[in-house]
Amino acid sequence: MTVARTICLGFLAVIAVGTILLMMPFSTSNGTWNDLIVALFTSTSAVCVTGLSVVDPGTYFSFWGQLFIALLAQIGGLGYMTTTTFLILLIGRRFDMRQKIAIQQALDRPGMSGSAQVIRSIIATTLIFEITGTFLLLPAFVPEYGWSKGLWLAIFHSINAWNNAGFSLFKDNLIGYQSSFLVVFTITMLIIFGGIGYQVILEMYLWLRDRIFKKKYNQIFSLDFKVATSTTIILLVIGLIAFFCIEIRNPETFGSLNFRDQILVAWFQSVTPRTAGFNTIDIGKMTTAGLFITIALMFIGASPGGTGGGMKTTTLRVLTSCTKAILQGKEEVLLYDRKIAISLILKAVGVLVASVATVILATILISLTDPTLDFIQILFEVVSAFATVGLSTGITGSISITAKLILIITMYIGRVGVLLLMSAVLGDPLPTRIHYPEENLLVG
């Protein structure tokens, strides 16, 4: 079995186990057997760290059901190979070459050396951020709900924020905390760092360590770090300004708030489409322009190596750099004075084309199964599922069973990755030494 098939089947196995657990009577608040579609949809959404839900998790599921959702989101955020490898390390076994290759492919690493150390670093980073997030959220939840429930709310939302899952135990998601600086700051920071990638966090840590302990500064940031951080900052700033300017006259989202809360809400709305799924406003009441900007940000998504989905920030930068090179009449694509290999350019184009094709196909199918829905609502739901975001205009629970199954497949494709799934189905591409003659073609 190829590495790609191992990863894809591993995610399916986790989804299946999660579905069985969520179907059990002890997982529902009323103590009855859960509906198969509800359990399957919720399990897929959790493992694919999406956050779309056909029911209210806070009232529909019992504590055990909510715990299973959190655990599934944790496994989905870490990734199947990372989780299984960590379990192998816990029981003291050494992993073979196949597992090293799987880790390399799953984390998109350049080499296989130090795989065990990388896994330990990822687990440690995850625990540090999630525990920190839990402690920061306690002052917001404990005074209102008491220690036991307040602690669980803090743990649950910290896990979901770090893993960019977006499940919330509040009926209105986080709308009730839209003016809470503590909640907005904590959730958005967890979302950003969770989605920016473990390699970026590690490089940032090494740089800060050298500065704090006044060591000789020799840290050279990688191209991944420069592209991921700069693109993330640019998109966050653009999103903040765009949402503030567009929704400020909408009394149902921003218009009725004071200036401070408008900034907080605009900032949160700029962060959450980066595959997080939390919301502090009613998404269904946003303007059409606001919905389209959200769709664009969702489609771009987070950075490689993180817990988020989407097309990825690096893919966007490679494609925009290609466009820039063409407009400048250059034959090489450059990023921060580094030449981008043609193989990476082809991969970026492949990701874009396959992603667009998946979104178009899913949108057409749901339009046929649920013709009464608005196009913008369907497109929003599909992009949210594919980019593993979890934001919704409010139609998830009311769509047909067929449409729900389409969204389940879309979430799965978005989580494992289009190219990895195609590799699992078609097999690894074979290298060729055959070169064909070159010929011009009219383009554009």
N, C-alpha and C positions, 0 to 999 in steps of 0.2 A: 504494500500500500504506500502511495506517495505521501510526502509530508503534507501537501495541500489537502488531500483527502482525509488524513488523520485529523487535521485542525477542523475541517468542515464537519466531519462526522462527530468530533468531540463536542462541538457546540450543539449539534442536534441531540446528542445523548444527554447533555445537561438540561436542555429545554424539555426533553421527555421526562426526565426525573422530576424537574420542577413542576411540570404539568400534573404528574401523579400526586405530588405532595400537596399542591394547591387544590386538588379535587377532594381531598380527604375532609371528612366532617369537622375535624378539629381545626381546619384552616379557615373556616367561615365563621362569622360572628353568630349566625343562627344555629350552628351545629348540624347542618344538613350537608349532603353531598353537593359539591360544586358543579356547575355546568361545565361541560367539556370545553366549549369554545371560550368561555370566560377564563378558565384555568390555562388553556393553551395560549391564548392571547396575552394574558398577564405574564406567564412564564417566558414567552418569547420576548416580550417588551422588556422584562427585567434582565434576562441574559444578554440581550442585544443593547442594554443600557439606553433604552429609548424613553420610557416613561409614559407612553400612550396607554390609556386604560379605558376599558368599556364599563367599569364600575368605579365607585368611590372606595379606594383602598382603605381609608380610615374607618369606614363604617361597615363595609362589606366583609372584610377579612378580620379574623381574630388576631390576637397577639402572635400566634404561631404562623398564621398566614403572612402577616407583615414581616415576621422574622425571616421566613423563606424568601420573600421578595427581596429583602435587604441582602441576604446571602447570595441569591442568584445575581443581583446587580453587582456584588463584590466580585464574584467569579467572572461575570461578563466583562467588568472593567479591567480586571487583571489579564483576562484572556485565558483560554482553555489551556494552552501549553504552559504558560507561566504558573497557573494554579497547580497543574499536575506535576510539574517539575519541582515546585516548592514542597509538595507532599512527599515526593521521592526523597528530597533532601532531608525532610523531617524524620523519616524512618531510617536515615543513614545509608541509603543506597546510592551508588554512583550511576549516572546516566550515560548511555552509549552515544555513538556518533550520530545515529538517527535523531535522537532527542536534541543533541546540540544543533543539528541542521534545522530541526523544527523550531527551536528557540530563535535561531538566526533569522528564519523566514518570518516567524510570527512577529518579532520585534523589529524587523527590517534593519538588522545590524550588519555592518560590513564584514565581520569575521566571527569565528566560533570560539575564540579564546576567552576565558574568564566568564563563561556562561553562568556557572553557579554563583559567582560573586554578583553578577548583574541581577539575577533573580532575588538574591538576598537584599540588594540595594533597593529594588523595586518594592518588595514587601515592606522594608523598613520605612521607605518614603511614604508609602500608602498609610501605614499605621500612624506615623508622626502627624501627617496632615489631618487624617480623620479624627484622631484623638484631640488634636488642637482645635479643630472645628467643633467637636462636641462640647469642650469646655467653654468655648466662646458663645455657643448657642444656649447654654444653661441659664444665664441671667435673663434671657428673653422668654424661655418656656417654663422654667420652674416656678416663678412667682404666680403664674396664671394657672398651671396645671398640677402643681405639687411635684415632689421629688421623683417619685416612681414614673409617672407618665411624662413629666418634663424631661427626665433623663433619657427615656426611650425616644421621645420626639427629637431630642438633640442628636442622639446616635443615628437614628434612621435618616434624618435629613442631611447629616454630615456625610454618611456613606453615599447617599444618592447624589449629593452635590459633587463630591470628589470624583465619583465614577460617571458623572455627567448623565445620570439616569433620569432624574426629574420626577420620580414618584414622591407624592406628598400625602401626609395623613390628615391634612386639613381639607375640608370640603371645597374651599375656594382657593386651594393651593396656597400661595403666600401673599394673596391680595391683602389679607388682614395685617400683614407686616410691611406694607409698602413704604411706610414712613419710618420704620425702624432702621436706623443707620447700622446698628450692630448686626441685625439679621441680613440686611442687604450686603454689607461689607463681607461678612463671613461666607455667605453662600457664593457670592461672585468670586471671591478669591479662591475658594475651593474649586469652582468651575474652571477658572482660568488656569490654575496650576495643574489641575487634573487633566485638562485637555491640551496643555502645551507640550507634554512629552517628558518622560523620565530623564532622557539624555540632557535636555535643556536644564532641568532642575539640578542635575548633578553638576553640570558646568557652572551654573550659577552659584551653587554651594561651594565649589572649589575656589571660585573667584572671591566670594565673601570671606572664606576661611583665610585666604592669603592676605586679604586686606585687614581683617580683624587682628590677626596675629603678626601683622607687619612682616610677612615673609617676602622674599624677593619675588616680585610679580612676574611670572613667566606664563601665565595662563593665556593661551591662544584660543579664542572662541572658534568653534567649528562653523562650517557653512550652514549646517542644520540649525544651530543656535541663532545665528544672525537672521536667517530667513524666517524662522518660526516666531522669534520675539518681535522683529520689526513688523511683519505682516499682521500679527495679533494686535499689536498696539495701533497700527493704522486702521484696521477694521473696527476696533473698539471705539476709537475716536470718531470715525466716520459714522458708525451706528449711533453713537450718543448724539451727535449734532443732527443727524437725519431724523431720528425719532422725536427729538425735542422740537424741531422746526415743523414737522408734519403733524404730530399729534397734539400740539399745544392748543390748537383751536377745537379739538374734539372734546366736548364736555363729558363724554362717557369714558374717557381714558385719562388724559392729562389735564384737560381744561379746567376742571373744578378743583384742582390741587394748588397749594401754594408753591412758590418758586423752588423752595428747598426740596419738597417732595417731587416736583416735576423733574428735577435733576436726578434724584435717586431713582425714580421710575424709568427715566430715559437711559440711565446707566445700566440698570438691571436688564432692561429690554435689549440693550446692545450686547450684553454678555450672554444672556440665556439662549439665543438662537445658535450659539456656538456649540450645539448638541446637548444642552443641559435640560431643557424642558420645564423648568420652574417658571412661574409667571406671577407678577405683582399687579397686573391689570387683566381685564377680561379681553382675551385675544379676539373673540368673536365680534367685539365692538370697535376694533381698530378700523381705520380708514383703509381703502383699497391700496393706496400708496404705501401705507405702513405695513400691510400684509405682504406686498411684493418685496419690500426691503427685507422683511423677516425671512421670506422664502430664499432670497439671494444669500443672506448670511447663513441660513441653515444649510444650503447646498454646499457652500464653501467648507463649513465645518471647522474642526479643530486641527491640531498638528499631528504628524505621525509619531507613534510611540506613546501617545497619551490614551486617555480613556474615552475620547470623543470619536465621532464618526465624520461623515461628509466627504467631500472631494479632497480635503486637506489643504492647508495653507501653502505648503510647499508646491503642490500641483498648480495652484493659482499663480504663484510667483514664477514658476518655470514657463507657464503658458504666456503670462504677460511679458516676460523677458524675451520670449520668442517673437512676440508681436513687436516689441521695441526694437529688436535686432532687424526685423524685416523693414520697419519704417526708416531705420537709419542706414539701410543698405549693407548691413554687416552679414557675414557668413558664419559667424560664431555667436552662440548665446552665452552671455556673461552674467554672473551674479557675484557681486562683491569681488571683482577682479579674478574670478575663477571661471574657467570654461566648463559649461554643462555638457556632459557626454550625450551623444545622440541616443543612446539606449534609454537614458532618463527622460529625454524629450519625447521619445516614442511611448514610453510608459505613461507619461503625463497625458498625452493625447488619447491613449487607450483608456485611461481612467475617466477622462471627460466624456468621450463618446459613449462608453459603456454605461456611465452614470446617467447621462441624458436619455439614452435609450430605455433604461430601466424605469426612470420616472415617467417618460412618455407612455410606455406600454401599461404601467400600473394605472396611470391617470385615465387612459382610454378604457381599460377594463372596468374600473369603478364607475366611470361615466355611463357605461352600458348596464351595469347591474343596479345602479342607483341614479336613474336619469333625473330625478326631482332635485338633486343637490346642485348648488351653484358650482360653476367651474373653479372659481378661486378657492372655494372650500375644499374641493377634491384635490386640487394641485397642492394646496397647503398641507393637507393631511398626508399625501403621498411623499412629498419632500421631507416632511417631519419624520415619517417612518423610515425612509431610505437613509437619511442623514443621522438616524438614531437620536433625534432631538426630543420629541415628546410633546411639543406644543400643539395645541389643537384649537380650532374655532368652536368646538363644542359638539361635533357631529359623531365622534368616535363610538359612543354608546348606541346611537340610533341607526347606524348603517346596517345593511343586510349582512347575513352570515357569510355570503360569498365575498363581499367587500372586505370583511374582517380577515378572511383567509388570504386575500390578496395582500392586505397590509402586513399580515404575519410573514408571508414570503418576502415582501419588500424589506421588512426589518431585518430578516435573516441575511438577505443579500447585502444590505448596507453594512451589517456588522462584520461579516467574514471578509468582505471586499469583493468587488466584481471580478477582478483579475485572478484572485486566489480561487474563487469559486469556479471560474472557467478553467483554470489549471487543474482543479480537482476533477472536473467532469471530463475534460479533453485529454488530461495527462500533461506532464511536463513537456515543453517544446524541445524538439531535437535540434542541435546545432547543425548548420549546413555550410559546406564549403563552395556551394554553387553561387556564382555571381552573374547576374543578367546584365545585358547592355542598358545603358542609361538613355532616356529620351525625355524631351521636354513635354510639359502638359500645361494648358491654360488653366490658371487658378485665380479665383477672385474676380 
